[in-house]
Amino acid sequence: MGRIAVPVEKPDNFSPISEIFGRSHFFLVHNSTNNLEGFLRNPFAFELDSGGIETTKLMIENNIDIVLVKQIGANSLRLLTSSSILVYKCSCENANEAFHNFKDGKLSLINCTNKDF
């Protein structure tokens, strides 16, 4: 699986998931190889025009393999998928629940053709 990122409101495993990927203040990153977790601050959360794209670049630069989101813009989704990062739709309440649902195969893969983002 690799490195899995979930956009969260604050640096806490039980923090609510951010409603919009590019406006998330933090990302909880779980490394499935060694089961280590950490938080990545998003310095682009308040960008007016390019927050989503800059946040996407942040995921690429930090070698993220999978992103679990409630909502994501079309441009961010295209850039992530063209960079071989998988994006899954998540309606979970918090990051911990999102990770469990992902591991249990309960989340749906989002792609640019299914318009569910």
Stockholm file with secondary structure:
# STOCKHOLM 1.0

chainA/1-117         MGRIAVPVEKPDNFSPISEIFGRSHFFLVHNSTNNLEGFLRNPFAFELDSGGIETTKLMIENNIDIVLVKQIGANSLRLLTSSSILVYKCSCENANEAFHNFKDGKLSLINCTNKDF
#=GR chainA/1-117 SS CCEEEEEESSSSTTSBBCSSGGGCSEEEEEETTTTEEEEEECTTTTCSSSHHHHHHHHHHHTTCCEEEESCCCHHHHHHHHHTTCEEEECCCSBHHHHHHHHHTTCSEEECTTSCCC
#=GC SS_cons         CCEEEEEESSSSTTSBBCSSGGGCSEEEEEETTTTEEEEEECTTTTCSSSHHHHHHHHHHHTTCCEEEESCCCHHHHHHHHHTTCEEEECCCSBHHHHHHHHHTTCSEEECTTSCCC
//
